[in-house]
Structures are given as C-alpha cells and as structure tokens.
Amino acid sequence: MPSLFSPMVLGALELPNRIWMAPLTRCRAEDGHVPGPLMAEYYAQRASAGLIIAEATMAMEGHSAFWHEPGIHSQAQLEGWRLTTEAVHRAGGRIVLQIWHGGRACHPLLNGGRVPVAPSPIAISGDEVHTPEGKQPYVVPRELGDDEIPAIVEGFRLAARNAMAAGFDGVEVHGANGYLLDEFLRDGSNHRSGPYGGPIAHRARLLLEVLEAVAGEAPLMGLRLSPLNSYNAMADSDPIGLITWLARRLNDLPLAYLHLMRGDLLGRQQGDVLSPAREHYRGVLVSNMGYDASEAEAAIAAGGVDAVAFGTAFLANPDLPERFRRGAPLTPPIRPPSTAPGRRGTPTTPALRRPEGRAQVSVSQQNCRAATAMRASCTSGPRPLHRSTSRPRGLSPWRDSVWMSSTCGRVSQLAITNTLSERRCGLLRSSPSRWGLSSGSSSRLLKSAKAGSSLRTAISFWIWLNRACSTVPGCFLRSARSQSNRPRRNQRLSSRLLGSSW
C-alpha cells in the first residue's frame, strides 16, 4: 500500500516521496523577468520534495500578469533559470517548470501598453492587479483571432524547448486559475463561436494543440487544471462534465501526470472533480488544495490519488517531507502567502534539523527575514575593507563583523548579517549572555560612533535587532543586573545615534 513516503516513478524520474511542491507565484524575478540567485536559493531549500513544480512562468513576451514573475522566452531568462536547476539538482532534487500565458489577467501597464488577449472580450471583475502605478482594475481584453492562435501554440512549444535547455526535468502546462488556456476551457469566459468556442470539444482545442506541441519538446509533461476554482472571476456551467471529458481525452496524449486542484479557493463553487478524474484518467493523478499530512496519507493509501502537491505549507517549511515524517509541527506561513510584486522577500526559513551539540533559540521569522534580505540584496558578498585599531571593548562575539565594510554600499550591515544568518536565523548560538553589549559599553560605542559612518550604521543595526528581539526569550540577553533598564537604555542610545528608529 503506497504512502506519502513511498517512492514513485514519473517518466524517467525516480521520486523519493509523493510530497510534491505546488507552483507558488513569488514575484521575485529581476528586471526583464529574469530569475536570479534568490530564486535559486528558494527552490534549492525545498529540494527534498518528491517533485518541485516551479512557479507560473511567461511562455512568451508581452503577457505579464504579476509584474515581477519570471519568463522563459529570452536567453537571459534561460540562463537565470539554469542557476535554479543546477542548485536544485546539486541538492538532490527534481524540478519541472510551469509554462503559462496570463490571458485576460495581464494589464497594459505591465506590457508596454499592450491590451491583453482572451477568448472573448470579458474583463475580470471583483479584483485588481498590481502595477507600477498601484493596484488597477482589469481591462477588457481583446478577443484573440483564430489566425493568431498558432502563434500562441508556437510560444508554448518554444517555452518548453527553452525550459529543457535551462536544465529542467520537464514542464507543466498551466491550464488552471483563469489564465488563457483555462479561459478557453470554461464557458463562463469563452463566449466565442467557431473552432475554439461552443461545445467542450471546441473549447478544449487550444489546450490540446498546446499539449501536442509541448510533448514534442519535453520528455516529461504535466498539466494543471482547476475546473472548480472561481479565482479570476472564473466559472463553468458544468465543471464535472468538463473534467470528465478532459480526463478521457488526456489518455490519448503522452501526459506524465494530471495535476488537479480539487476545490475553489474562494469557496463559491462546490463539487467532486477528483472522482471522475480518477475514474477516467489512467495516468498519474496529483491533487492539490487544503491537504494536511493525515488526509494526504489517507488519499494515497486509498488509491484516490498518486501524490499530493502542497503549496503554502512549503513556504515556511522547506523541509516539509521531514516534518511530515517526524510528525513535527509546521511553521505557519507569513501572510499574505505570495509576495507582493516588486518586493524581495527572503526564502530562508529555519530547517528542522540542527547540528548536534548546539543550543537552539526561538527567533521570530520577521527578524530572520530582515537579516537575510539584506544579504540577498547584494550580488557579491562582503569583504573586509578596513579594521579599526581602537575597537571599543565589550562587544559581542561577532564584534569583528561589526568592523567590516561591504562592497554593496550597506557598509557593515551586510557583514553583520552573514554572522547573524548563521547564529540567529540558523538558530545557533553559544551563550545567551554573550549576545548584545556588556554593561557600561554604551558610552564607549557612542564615542566610537563619531569615527565614521561604518560603525554608526553597524550600531544602528544592532539597536534595531536588540529592540526587535526584546520579546524573544534568550535573545540579546544582558547580565541580570542590567535587565531592568535595557529598554530605557536602548531607547536613549537609539535616539542619540539616529534621531529615530532604524
């Protein structure tokens, strides 16, 4: 009887478990929709998943829906993604890329004024899109002409070819969540006539043509569907009939797996789409949405699905399979579950396992995010530019790092972050009493701060950390005799150095 931890074969891949990572839009791509080192670190941390399905990625230029989502249509993007695939493979993982067209969810402000395209000129209602000019309402899309559809199919084909050149183990075609392929599938958004509108067989024509084109480029191809999901103002008059027809038809294609969202994110539409999919589709069936470990285990053991893809659980628990194996509690994800466009969040979350013989301290995720975000913001690491010959006494064990300068203009903040990331976000430290400043050292620091902005910045960073951690047990402890006046002293020191909080 299979379980969450049973290995499985998927095409030419041998997966160590059936705990997959669902695609999660992170909006962390750099300018030009190019994936960067931060994304490589994020995915490599989650390499213990049975299979990683990378986030929705632009198959072709000019169809951005999330502002800072990645693409796979340029050479720079291909090279950027190679950082991720190499990092994941070095960590022993397996990863496929979800290729995607935003359809009517795109916006002119994200695409040089280009009006989005869709099967019918029906705008998304009840929501807004993030743009460089703030949140804006969705616009009425332009109806895609029949003669334009071959270019869409060709775009997906080239995206699959580029994904394989970037080192991915396969691709997943995004046919869900109210984007272009899903818009053609469901009759709530497809009101057209002709070869791509009307009955299910016609509405599914574009999807099937894309799958046939992609299959010629990728040795492993998956498909994601969401017949019930009402996100992006989507609906269908017969979602059960739609998934039943598709499940039967997909057996004729070289599909490695069908990735099915079992419910509606907004709770507006109800129904059982898993049962007809399991009954009629003969390949690997993967389910997603709202599972915990026990329900996923039961579903796999009963044969209802072959694997389960977890989304938000992987955000704050990069070692999710190990936590499930041990029955360990999960760290709740930071809300909202996806990063706002243009912001650079940190992918770092403490792992479950620690080096033996070291103490562990509970540190808030916010502190770790702030520390590691600065480290990730530089393309090159810190290097020592100078050291003072008259360092003040009484600094903590990482005092040498305080006196380091960095190449990215953040002065000694980044240098501190390197040590901080290991000891604090890694939850490692030696003695609680050695964190922070010893009694009487504040005045010496104030005098030394006049020597230059490097130390001044370092001290301001220390103040911010000390104040942020004031509610965390064991965090920046002083000696017992100084505990009572710590907040007042911190406030006075901060105001004298900075005039305000950092």
C-alpha positions as CSV (number, residue, x, y, z in Angstrom):
1,M,0.0,0.0,0.0
2,P,1.6,3.3,-1.0
3,S,2.1,6.2,1.4
4,L,3.3,9.7,1.4
5,F,6.8,8.5,1.8
6,S,6.7,5.7,-0.9
7,P,9.0,6.3,-3.9
8,M,7.4,6.5,-7.3
9,V,8.4,6.6,-10.9
10,L,7.4,9.5,-13.1
11,G,8.6,9.1,-16.7
12,A,12.4,8.8,-16.4
13,L,12.4,10.3,-12.9
14,E,12.6,8.3,-9.7
15,L,10.9,10.4,-7.0
16,P,11.8,9.7,-3.3
17,N,8.3,10.5,-2.0
18,R,4.9,11.7,-3.0
19,I,5.0,15.1,-1.3
20,W,5.2,17.5,-4.2
21,M,5.7,21.2,-4.1
22,A,2.9,23.1,-5.9
23,P,3.7,26.1,-8.1
24,L,3.6,29.3,-6.0
25,T,3.9,32.7,-7.6
26,R,6.6,34.6,-5.7
27,C,7.2,37.7,-7.9
28,R,10.9,37.6,-7.2
29,A,12.3,37.8,-10.7
30,E,14.8,40.6,-11.5
31,D,14.4,43.2,-14.3
32,G,13.4,41.7,-17.6
33,H,11.6,38.8,-15.8
34,V,15.0,37.2,-15.3
35,P,15.3,34.6,-12.4
36,G,18.1,35.4,-10.0
37,P,20.1,33.9,-7.2
38,L,17.4,34.5,-4.7
39,M,15.1,32.2,-6.6
40,A,17.8,29.5,-6.9
41,E,18.2,29.6,-3.1
42,Y,14.5,29.4,-2.5
43,Y,14.0,26.3,-4.7
44,A,17.2,24.5,-3.6
45,Q,16.0,24.8,0.0
46,R,12.9,22.7,-1.0
47,A,14.8,20.0,-2.9
48,S,13.6,17.3,-0.6
49,A,10.1,17.5,-2.2
50,G,9.3,14.5,-4.4
51,L,9.0,16.9,-7.3
52,I,9.2,20.7,-7.4
53,I,6.8,22.4,-9.8
54,A,8.3,25.9,-10.3
55,E,6.0,28.9,-10.4
56,A,4.0,30.2,-13.4
57,T,6.5,31.4,-16.0
58,M,5.8,33.6,-19.0
59,A,5.9,31.4,-22.1
60,M,6.2,34.4,-24.4
61,E,7.0,38.1,-24.3
62,G,4.4,40.8,-23.6
63,H,1.9,38.8,-21.4
64,S,2.9,39.7,-17.9
65,A,0.2,39.4,-15.2
66,F,2.3,39.7,-12.0
67,W,4.8,42.4,-12.8
68,H,7.9,40.5,-11.4
69,E,7.1,37.0,-12.5
70,P,9.8,35.1,-14.4
71,G,9.9,34.3,-18.1
72,I,11.4,31.6,-20.3
73,H,11.3,33.3,-23.6
74,S,14.8,35.0,-23.7
75,Q,18.3,33.8,-23.4
76,A,18.9,35.9,-20.2
77,Q,15.9,34.2,-18.6
78,L,17.1,30.8,-19.7
79,E,20.5,31.4,-18.1
80,G,18.8,32.8,-15.0
81,W,16.7,29.6,-14.6
82,R,19.8,27.5,-15.0
83,L,21.0,28.8,-11.6
84,T,17.9,27.3,-10.1
85,T,18.0,23.9,-11.9
86,E,21.7,23.5,-11.0
87,A,21.1,24.4,-7.4
88,V,18.2,22.0,-7.1
89,H,20.0,19.2,-8.8
90,R,23.1,19.7,-6.6
91,A,20.8,19.4,-3.6
92,G,19.4,16.1,-4.9
93,G,16.0,17.4,-6.1
94,R,13.9,17.2,-9.2
95,I,12.2,20.2,-10.8
96,V,9.8,21.0,-13.6
97,L,8.8,24.4,-14.9
98,Q,5.2,25.6,-15.2
99,I,4.8,27.4,-18.5
100,W,1.9,29.9,-18.8
101,H,0.1,32.7,-20.6
102,G,-1.7,35.2,-18.4
103,G,-4.5,35.9,-20.9
104,R,-7.0,38.5,-19.7
105,A,-5.2,38.7,-16.3
106,C,-2.5,40.7,-18.0
107,H,-2.6,44.5,-17.9
108,P,-1.3,47.2,-20.3
109,L,0.8,48.9,-17.6
110,L,2.8,45.7,-17.3
111,N,3.2,45.1,-21.0
112,G,4.2,48.4,-22.6
113,G,0.6,49.4,-23.2
114,R,-0.4,46.2,-25.0
115,V,-4.0,45.2,-24.4
116,P,-4.4,41.7,-23.1
117,V,-6.0,38.9,-25.2
118,A,-8.7,36.4,-24.3
119,P,-11.2,34.0,-26.0
120,S,-13.9,36.7,-25.5
121,P,-13.8,40.4,-24.6
122,I,-14.9,39.9,-21.0
123,A,-12.9,41.6,-18.2
124,I,-12.0,40.1,-14.8
125,S,-14.4,41.6,-12.2
126,G,-14.2,41.9,-8.5
127,D,-10.4,42.2,-8.2
128,E,-7.5,44.4,-9.2
129,V,-4.0,43.9,-10.4
130,H,-0.7,45.1,-9.0
131,T,1.1,47.5,-11.4
132,P,3.9,50.1,-11.2
133,E,1.2,52.7,-10.7
134,G,-0.5,50.8,-7.8
135,K,-3.5,48.5,-7.9
136,Q,-5.6,48.9,-11.0
137,P,-8.8,47.4,-12.3
138,Y,-8.5,44.7,-15.0
139,V,-9.2,46.0,-18.5
140,V,-11.5,44.5,-21.2
141,P,-9.3,42.1,-23.2
142,R,-9.1,41.9,-27.0
143,E,-10.7,38.8,-28.5
144,L,-8.0,36.6,-29.9
145,G,-8.5,35.9,-33.6
146,D,-8.4,32.3,-34.9
147,D,-5.5,33.2,-37.1
148,E,-3.5,34.3,-34.0
149,I,-3.8,31.1,-32.2
150,P,-1.0,29.2,-34.0
151,A,1.4,31.8,-32.6
152,I,0.2,31.0,-29.0
153,V,0.8,27.3,-29.6
154,E,4.3,28.1,-31.0
155,G,5.1,30.2,-28.0
156,F,4.3,27.3,-25.7
157,R,6.4,25.0,-27.8
158,L,9.5,27.3,-27.7
159,A,9.0,27.8,-24.0
160,A,9.2,24.0,-23.4
161,R,12.3,23.9,-25.5
162,N,13.9,26.7,-23.5
163,A,12.9,25.0,-20.2
164,M,14.7,21.8,-21.2
165,A,17.8,23.9,-22.3
166,A,17.7,25.5,-18.9
167,G,18.1,22.1,-17.2
168,F,14.5,21.4,-16.1
169,D,13.4,17.8,-15.8
170,G,10.2,18.6,-17.6
171,V,7.4,21.1,-17.9
172,E,3.9,21.6,-16.5
173,V,1.4,23.3,-18.8
174,H,-0.7,25.8,-16.8
175,G,-4.4,25.3,-17.8
176,A,-5.9,26.5,-14.5
177,N,-6.8,29.5,-12.4
178,G,-8.4,31.7,-15.0
179,Y,-5.4,32.3,-17.3
180,L,-5.5,31.9,-21.1
181,L,-5.8,28.1,-21.5
182,D,-8.4,27.9,-18.7
183,E,-10.3,30.9,-20.2
184,F,-10.8,28.9,-23.4
185,L,-11.8,25.8,-21.5
186,R,-14.7,27.2,-19.4
187,D,-17.9,28.6,-20.8
188,G,-18.1,31.4,-18.3
189,S,-15.2,33.2,-20.1
190,N,-15.4,31.6,-23.6
191,H,-18.4,33.0,-25.4
192,R,-16.9,32.7,-28.9
193,S,-18.2,30.5,-31.8
194,G,-16.2,28.7,-34.4
195,P,-13.4,26.1,-33.9
196,Y,-12.4,27.3,-30.5
197,G,-15.8,28.0,-28.9
198,G,-19.1,26.4,-28.1
199,P,-19.0,22.7,-27.1
200,I,-16.3,21.3,-24.8
201,A,-14.5,19.6,-27.7
202,H,-14.1,23.1,-29.3
203,R,-13.2,24.9,-26.1
204,A,-10.5,22.4,-25.4
205,R,-9.0,22.6,-28.8
206,L,-6.3,25.2,-27.9
207,L,-5.3,23.3,-24.8
208,L,-4.9,20.0,-26.8
209,E,-2.9,21.8,-29.5
210,V,-0.6,23.2,-26.9
211,L,-0.1,19.8,-25.2
212,E,0.8,18.2,-28.5
213,A,3.3,20.9,-29.3
214,V,4.9,20.8,-25.9
215,A,5.1,17.0,-25.9
216,G,7.5,17.2,-28.9
217,E,10.0,19.3,-26.9
218,A,9.8,17.9,-23.3
219,P,10.3,14.3,-22.3
220,L,8.1,14.8,-19.2
221,M,5.0,16.9,-19.5
222,G,2.3,17.5,-16.9
223,L,-0.9,19.6,-16.9
224,R,-2.6,21.6,-14.2
225,L,-6.4,22.1,-14.2
226,S,-8.9,23.8,-11.9
227,P,-12.4,23.2,-13.1
228,L,-14.0,24.4,-9.8
229,N,-11.8,27.4,-9.0
230,S,-13.6,30.7,-9.3
231,Y,-10.4,32.8,-8.9
232,N,-10.1,35.5,-11.6
233,A,-13.9,35.6,-12.0
234,M,-14.0,32.1,-13.5
235,A,-17.0,29.7,-13.7
236,D,-18.3,26.9,-15.8
237,S,-21.9,25.7,-16.2
238,D,-20.8,22.0,-15.9
239,P,-17.4,21.6,-14.2
240,I,-18.0,17.9,-13.6
241,G,-18.8,17.3,-17.2
242,L,-15.7,19.3,-18.2
243,I,-13.2,17.3,-16.1
244,T,-14.9,14.0,-17.2
245,W,-14.4,14.9,-20.9
246,L,-10.9,16.1,-20.4
247,A,-9.9,13.0,-18.3
248,R,-10.9,10.7,-21.0
249,R,-9.3,12.8,-23.8
250,L,-6.0,13.2,-22.0
251,N,-5.4,9.5,-22.1
252,D,-4.6,9.9,-25.8
253,L,-1.6,12.3,-25.1
254,P,1.9,11.5,-23.7
255,L,1.0,13.1,-20.4
256,A,3.2,12.2,-17.4
257,Y,0.7,13.4,-14.8
258,L,-2.5,15.4,-14.3
259,H,-2.3,18.0,-11.5
260,L,-5.8,18.7,-10.4
261,M,-7.0,21.5,-8.0
262,R,-9.8,19.8,-6.1
263,G,-11.7,22.8,-4.9
264,D,-12.4,26.5,-5.2
265,L,-10.0,29.0,-3.5
266,L,-12.9,31.4,-2.9
267,G,-15.4,28.7,-1.9
268,R,-18.1,29.8,-4.4
269,Q,-18.3,26.5,-6.4
270,Q,-18.7,23.1,-5.0
271,G,-18.4,19.6,-6.4
272,D,-16.3,16.5,-6.6
273,V,-13.8,16.6,-9.5
274,L,-11.4,14.1,-8.2
275,S,-13.6,11.1,-8.5
276,P,-14.4,11.4,-12.2
277,A,-10.7,12.3,-12.9
278,R,-9.6,9.1,-11.1
279,E,-12.2,7.0,-12.8
280,H,-11.5,8.1,-16.4
281,Y,-7.8,9.2,-16.4
282,R,-5.4,6.3,-16.5
283,G,-2.2,8.1,-15.7
284,V,-0.6,9.6,-12.6
285,L,-3.1,11.8,-10.7
286,V,-1.9,14.5,-8.4
287,S,-4.2,16.5,-6.1
288,N,-3.8,19.9,-4.5
289,M,-5.6,22.3,-2.1
290,G,-6.0,22.2,1.6
291,Y,-4.4,18.9,2.5
292,D,-2.7,18.1,5.7
293,A,-0.4,15.1,6.2
294,S,-3.0,12.8,7.5
295,E,-5.6,13.5,4.8
296,A,-2.9,13.2,2.1
297,E,-1.7,9.9,3.5
298,A,-5.2,8.5,3.6
299,A,-5.9,9.7,0.0
300,I,-2.8,8.0,-1.3
301,A,-3.3,4.8,0.7
302,A,-6.9,4.5,-0.6
303,G,-5.7,5.0,-4.2
304,G,-7.7,8.2,-4.8
305,V,-4.6,10.0,-5.9
306,D,-1.0,9.1,-6.6
307,A,0.6,12.1,-5.0
308,V,-0.3,15.4,-3.3
309,A,1.1,18.8,-4.0
310,F,1.4,21.2,-1.1
311,G,1.5,24.9,-1.6
312,T,1.6,27.3,1.4
313,A,2.9,24.6,3.7
314,F,6.2,24.6,1.7
315,L,6.6,28.4,2.1
316,A,7.6,28.4,5.8
317,N,8.7,24.7,5.9
318,P,11.3,24.0,3.2
319,D,11.9,20.6,4.9
320,L,8.2,19.7,4.7
321,P,8.8,15.9,4.0
322,E,11.0,15.6,7.0
323,R,8.5,17.4,9.2
324,F,5.7,15.1,8.0
325,R,7.9,12.1,8.6
326,R,8.6,13.1,12.2
327,G,5.1,14.4,12.9
328,A,6.8,17.7,13.8
329,P,4.7,20.9,14.0
330,L,4.7,23.2,10.9
331,T,5.8,26.8,11.0
332,P,2.8,28.9,9.8
333,P,3.5,30.8,6.5
334,I,3.9,34.5,6.5
335,R,0.8,36.2,5.2
336,P,-0.1,37.0,2.5
337,P,1.0,33.7,1.0
338,S,2.5,35.3,-2.1
339,T,5.0,38.2,-2.2
340,A,3.6,41.5,-3.4
341,P,5.0,42.3,-6.9
342,G,8.3,44.1,-6.8
343,R,9.2,43.2,-3.3
344,R,12.1,41.0,-2.5
345,G,11.2,38.6,0.3
346,T,13.6,36.2,1.8
347,P,13.3,32.5,1.1
348,T,15.1,31.5,4.2
349,T,13.2,29.6,6.9
350,P,14.9,27.6,9.7
351,A,15.2,23.9,8.9
352,L,14.0,21.3,11.3
353,R,17.3,19.6,11.8
354,R,20.2,21.3,13.6
355,P,23.9,20.4,14.0
356,E,24.3,18.3,17.2
357,G,25.7,19.8,20.3
358,R,24.4,23.4,19.7
359,A,21.7,25.2,21.6
360,Q,18.6,26.3,19.9
361,V,16.8,29.6,20.3
362,S,13.3,30.5,19.1
363,V,13.7,33.5,16.8
364,S,10.8,35.2,15.0
365,Q,10.6,34.9,11.2
366,Q,10.4,38.6,10.8
367,N,13.9,39.1,12.3
368,C,15.3,36.4,10.1
369,R,13.6,37.9,7.1
370,A,15.1,41.3,7.7
371,A,18.6,40.0,8.3
372,T,18.8,37.6,5.3
373,A,17.1,40.0,2.9
374,M,20.0,42.5,3.2
375,R,22.4,39.7,2.5
376,A,20.5,38.6,-0.6
377,S,20.2,42.2,-1.9
378,C,23.9,42.3,-2.9
379,T,25.3,40.5,-5.8
380,S,28.6,40.0,-4.1
381,G,29.4,39.1,-0.6
382,P,31.1,41.3,2.0
383,R,34.8,41.7,2.1
384,P,36.9,43.4,4.7
385,L,37.9,46.9,3.7
386,H,39.3,48.2,6.9
387,R,39.5,47.5,10.6
388,S,39.8,50.0,13.4
389,T,42.8,49.8,15.7
390,S,40.9,51.1,18.6
391,R,37.8,49.0,18.8
392,P,35.6,49.5,21.9
393,R,35.7,46.8,24.4
394,G,32.6,44.8,25.5
395,L,31.3,43.9,22.1
396,S,29.6,40.5,21.5
397,P,31.4,37.5,19.9
398,W,30.7,38.9,16.4
399,R,32.5,42.2,17.1
400,D,34.9,41.7,14.2
401,S,32.0,41.6,11.8
402,V,30.8,45.0,13.2
403,W,34.0,46.5,11.8
404,M,33.7,45.0,8.4
405,S,32.6,47.0,5.4
406,S,30.8,45.6,2.3
407,T,31.0,46.2,-1.4
408,C,27.3,47.0,-1.9
409,G,27.1,50.2,0.0
410,R,25.4,48.8,3.1
411,V,28.6,49.2,5.0
412,S,28.9,46.9,8.0
413,Q,25.2,45.9,8.0
414,L,25.8,43.1,5.5
415,A,28.8,41.8,7.3
416,I,26.8,41.5,10.5
417,T,24.1,39.8,8.5
418,N,26.5,37.0,7.5
419,T,27.1,36.0,11.1
420,L,23.6,36.8,12.1
421,S,22.2,34.5,9.5
422,E,24.2,31.6,10.8
423,R,23.7,32.2,14.5
424,R,20.2,33.6,14.6
425,C,18.2,32.6,11.5
426,G,20.1,29.3,11.8
427,L,19.1,29.2,15.4
428,L,22.6,28.6,16.6
429,R,24.4,30.4,19.4
430,S,26.6,29.5,22.3
431,S,25.9,31.5,25.5
432,P,22.9,33.8,25.9
433,S,24.8,36.2,28.0
434,R,27.2,36.8,25.1
435,W,24.6,38.4,22.8
436,G,24.4,42.2,23.0
437,L,26.6,44.7,24.8
438,S,28.1,44.4,28.2
439,S,27.3,46.8,30.9
440,G,28.9,50.2,30.5
441,S,29.8,49.8,26.9
442,S,27.2,52.2,25.5
443,S,29.2,55.3,26.2
444,R,32.3,53.9,24.6
445,L,30.2,53.0,21.5
446,L,28.8,56.5,21.3
447,K,32.3,57.9,21.3
448,S,33.5,55.5,18.7
449,A,30.5,56.2,16.5
450,K,32.0,59.6,15.8
451,A,34.9,57.9,14.0
452,G,32.8,57.1,10.9
453,S,29.5,56.1,9.3
454,S,30.5,52.5,9.1
455,L,30.4,51.9,12.8
456,R,27.4,54.2,13.2
457,T,25.5,52.1,10.7
458,A,26.6,48.9,12.5
459,I,25.4,50.2,15.8
460,S,22.1,51.3,14.4
461,F,21.6,47.8,13.0
462,W,22.5,46.3,16.4
463,I,20.0,48.6,18.1
464,W,17.2,47.6,15.7
465,L,17.9,43.9,16.3
466,N,18.0,44.3,20.1
467,R,14.7,46.1,20.2
468,A,13.1,43.7,17.7
469,C,14.1,40.8,19.8
470,S,13.2,42.3,23.2
471,T,10.2,40.0,23.4
472,V,12.0,36.8,22.4
473,P,13.4,34.7,25.3
474,G,17.2,34.3,25.3
475,C,17.6,37.0,22.6
476,F,20.3,39.6,23.2
477,L,20.4,39.0,27.0
478,R,22.5,41.2,29.2
479,S,23.7,40.4,32.7
480,A,20.9,40.0,35.3
481,R,21.7,43.4,36.9
482,S,21.1,45.3,33.6
483,Q,17.8,43.6,32.6
484,S,15.6,46.1,34.3
485,N,16.9,49.2,32.4
486,R,17.5,47.6,29.0
487,P,14.5,49.1,27.1
488,R,15.2,52.6,28.5
489,R,18.9,52.4,27.7
490,N,18.2,51.1,24.2
491,Q,15.8,54.0,23.5
492,R,18.3,56.6,24.8
493,L,21.1,55.1,22.8
494,S,19.0,54.9,19.7
495,S,17.8,58.5,19.8
496,R,21.3,59.8,20.3
497,L,22.7,57.9,17.4
498,L,19.9,58.1,14.9
499,G,17.3,60.5,15.9
500,S,14.7,57.8,15.2
501,S,14.4,54.1,15.0
502,W,16.4,52.4,12.2
